[in-house]
């Protein structure tokens, strides 16, 4: 399984488990594009599933980077080492 992180802006995000990490996916009428991964984090106190990070398709790379940096403090998977 792959852990999909859908960054929605601010402190909002959604986590889904799927067999695949598609380039695009739709959720609640918003199209998300794959921005990072899937990559497997280094083990901590347990092994992790691969992680893929998504952002709304209309966000450019700079906006995604800002959103990712803001989310690192409250999305555990984004703070892991890869």
trRosetta pair geometry for C-beta under 8 A, 3 or more apart (Angstrom, degrees):
i j d omega theta_ij theta_ji phi_ij phi_ji
1 17 4.7 6 177 -175 130 105
1 18 6.9 135 -157 67 79 21
1 19 6.6 -61 -111 -90 58 44
1 49 5.3 -37 88 -142 84 145
2 17 7.2 151 71 -154 40 56
2 18 5.7 -32 61 70 91 74
2 19 7.2 47 13 153 94 10
2 20 6.8 10 22 -174 134 7
2 21 4.9 -93 128 -51 160 100
2 37 7.9 152 -166 143 116 122
2 38 4.9 -69 -142 -111 126 153
2 49 6.3 -179 -120 154 25 111
2 50 4.8 -37 -120 81 82 102
2 51 7.4 158 -172 -96 76 16
2 52 5.6 28 163 -4 122 112
3 15 6.2 -16 -171 -164 95 102
3 16 7.7 151 -159 78 47 40
3 17 6.0 -27 -99 -98 58 72
3 48 7.6 -65 7 176 139 92
3 49 4.8 121 -23 85 100 116
3 50 6.9 179 23 89 76 45
3 51 5.0 -27 72 -105 102 68
3 52 7.3 167 83 24 50 67
3 77 6.2 -156 113 -103 138 157
4 15 7.0 149 78 -157 56 47
4 16 4.5 -15 59 62 110 90
4 17 7.4 -177 14 -86 83 19
4 18 5.7 21 -17 14 124 113
4 21 6.3 163 -90 -116 100 87
4 25 7.5 5 -171 34 155 159
4 52 5.2 -22 -109 69 68 100
4 54 6.2 15 -176 -5 97 120
5 13 6.1 -8 -173 -180 86 126
5 14 7.7 153 -158 78 42 46
5 15 5.9 -15 -101 -102 63 75
5 51 6.4 17 -11 -170 113 99
5 52 7.1 -177 23 87 74 47
5 53 4.9 -20 67 -112 108 68
5 54 6.7 174 86 25 53 74
5 71 7.9 135 162 148 129 147
5 75 6.1 86 -150 -176 136 140
5 77 5.8 -157 -60 72 137 135
5 78 6.9 169 162 -55 173 98
6 13 6.1 157 80 -164 56 68
6 14 4.3 -7 55 56 113 94
6 15 7.6 -158 19 -72 78 28
6 16 7.0 38 -15 1 111 105
6 25 8.0 -98 -93 81 120 119
6 27 6.1 -12 -142 34 168 157
6 32 5.4 -74 -133 -104 101 165
6 54 4.8 -22 -109 73 64 113
6 55 7.9 150 -161 -87 54 29
7 12 8.0 105 -172 94 47 66
7 13 5.3 -28 -109 -108 46 100
7 53 6.7 27 -20 -174 110 94
7 54 6.7 -173 18 88 75 54
7 55 4.8 -19 62 -97 110 79
7 56 8.0 -101 88 -8 78 71
7 64 7.6 120 69 -144 145 73
7 67 5.0 114 152 145 141 123
7 68 6.7 -85 -74 -80 163 59
7 71 5.5 -99 -119 -50 113 158
7 75 7.8 -76 -93 -40 88 162
8 12 3.9 -63 78 113 115 106
8 13 5.7 -175 12 -91 89 38
8 14 6.6 65 -33 -9 122 91
8 30 7.8 104 -124 78 90 166
8 56 7.5 77 -127 -39 49 103
9 12 5.9 8 66 52 60 106
9 56 7.7 -9 -38 -3 105 123
9 67 6.3 -67 -100 -125 53 119
10 70 7.6 -79 -140 136 18 141
11 71 7.9 145 -128 -110 40 69
11 74 5.8 6 -146 64 91 163
13 71 6.0 86 -56 -141 138 129
13 74 7.9 161 15 102 125 101
13 75 5.5 2 50 -87 166 126
14 27 6.8 -159 63 161 155 159
15 77 7.7 131 -113 -2 122 137
17 49 7.3 31 -127 98 101 170
18 21 6.9 135 80 -76 118 52
21 34 6.1 96 154 -111 101 132
21 37 6.7 -104 -166 114 169 95
21 38 4.7 166 -12 -38 156 113
21 50 7.7 -99 -33 117 134 120
21 52 3.9 144 -133 -52 140 168
22 25 5.3 118 66 -60 116 93
22 34 7.1 -162 103 -42 42 121
23 33 6.7 -11 161 -150 69 76
23 34 5.2 -94 -139 14 41 118
24 31 5.8 -8 -169 -173 109 102
24 32 6.9 152 -156 79 56 49
24 33 5.6 -25 -99 -101 74 67
24 34 7.4 -100 -61 -10 36 83
24 57 6.9 17 -127 -81 104 126
25 31 7.5 159 83 -152 30 58
25 32 5.3 -18 64 59 80 99
25 54 6.8 -49 43 -124 108 161
26 29 7.2 10 -175 -106 102 11
26 30 6.9 156 -153 76 62 38
26 31 5.4 -33 -95 -96 76 64
26 32 7.4 169 -93 14 24 78
27 30 5.9 -27 69 60 70 88
27 32 6.3 9 17 -9 106 121
30 56 5.5 -64 179 -114 118 101
31 56 7.1 86 77 -155 54 65
31 57 4.5 -10 103 -6 100 131
32 54 3.9 54 158 162 124 125
32 55 6.4 160 -150 80 87 15
32 56 5.9 -62 -101 -93 66 36
32 57 6.5 -164 -126 -40 14 77
33 54 6.5 162 75 -149 27 83
33 55 6.7 -27 56 64 76 66
33 56 7.8 32 12 146 81 19
33 57 4.5 94 -24 -103 107 76
34 37 7.4 -116 -169 68 101 72
34 52 6.0 -42 -136 179 101 115
34 53 7.6 102 -159 75 57 47
34 54 5.8 -48 -96 -95 42 82
35 53 5.2 -59 67 101 96 91
35 54 6.2 141 6 -119 92 27
35 55 5.2 30 -29 10 143 102
35 64 5.3 -164 -139 -169 152 146
35 68 7.6 -140 116 -66 141 127
36 39 7.3 -51 155 5 86 114
36 52 7.0 170 90 -157 58 48
36 53 4.1 13 51 42 101 113
36 68 7.6 79 -9 -114 142 143
37 50 6.6 150 -174 168 116 93
37 51 5.4 -109 -113 100 161 60
37 52 3.9 -152 95 -106 119 53
37 53 5.8 106 12 5 117 74
38 50 4.0 59 164 151 117 121
38 51 6.2 161 -146 75 76 26
38 52 4.0 -52 -79 -62 80 95
39 50 6.2 167 84 -152 13 86
39 51 6.2 -29 63 57 67 79
39 52 7.9 127 10 -81 60 55
39 82 4.9 37 132 -157 134 135
40 48 6.5 154 -167 86 70 91
40 49 7.5 -102 -121 157 82 24
40 50 4.7 -57 -75 -92 73 72
40 51 7.5 132 -105 8 28 75
40 82 7.3 134 82 -142 38 86
41 44 7.6 -13 131 -24 122 95
41 48 4.2 10 52 60 109 150
41 51 6.3 41 -32 -2 99 124
41 77 6.9 -136 -43 -152 141 74
41 80 3.8 -5 -140 134 138 143
41 81 6.7 104 -161 71 85 43
41 82 5.5 -73 -110 -91 54 70
42 80 6.9 -175 42 169 73 99
42 81 4.8 -15 25 89 123 94
42 82 6.6 -169 -18 -110 82 19
43 46 6.9 -125 -158 115 88 20
43 47 5.1 -39 -108 -96 102 58
43 48 7.0 -175 -104 1 48 83
44 48 7.4 55 8 -39 93 110
44 80 7.0 -104 -43 -126 119 105
48 51 7.0 -18 149 -36 123 105
48 77 7.3 143 -163 -122 138 91
48 80 6.7 21 -35 -150 170 169
51 77 4.8 165 -120 177 146 128
51 80 7.6 135 -3 50 154 131
53 68 6.8 54 166 -111 152 111
53 78 7.2 77 -96 -96 133 99
55 59 4.8 -66 139 54 122 140
55 63 7.7 162 159 109 147 91
55 64 4.6 -166 24 -117 166 98
55 67 5.9 118 -120 77 129 149
55 68 7.7 -77 -63 -54 129 89
56 59 5.2 99 71 -13 82 103
59 63 4.1 -131 -163 96 93 123
59 64 5.1 122 127 -60 122 79
59 67 6.8 -21 -161 -7 158 143
60 63 5.1 93 52 13 68 104
60 64 7.0 -127 102 -6 34 92
61 64 5.5 -54 -147 36 32 114
61 65 6.3 35 155 -22 66 103
62 65 5.7 -50 -148 33 31 112
62 66 6.6 32 153 -16 63 104
63 66 5.8 -53 -151 37 33 112
63 67 6.3 33 151 -18 65 107
64 67 5.6 -57 -147 39 32 111
64 68 6.1 34 154 -22 68 107
65 68 5.6 -52 -144 36 30 113
65 69 6.3 31 156 -19 64 105
66 69 5.9 -54 -147 36 29 110
66 70 6.4 27 155 -16 63 108
67 70 5.8 -58 -150 38 30 110
67 71 6.2 24 155 -18 65 112
68 71 5.8 -62 -145 39 28 109
68 72 6.8 48 154 -45 62 93
68 78 6.6 -170 -168 -151 78 135
69 72 6.0 -34 -157 -1 32 117
70 73 7.3 -57 176 19 40 103
71 74 6.4 -86 -161 56 52 83
71 75 4.6 8 161 7 98 125
71 78 5.6 83 110 17 96 169
72 75 6.7 -64 -108 52 21 88
72 78 4.5 -122 -108 118 62 116
72 79 5.2 113 -175 -74 83 80
73 79 7.5 85 -92 -70 24 125
75 78 4.4 54 91 7 106 115
75 79 7.4 156 86 -13 59 88
76 79 6.1 -69 -158 36 36 106
76 80 7.2 48 150 -39 68 97
77 80 5.9 -39 -158 4 40 118
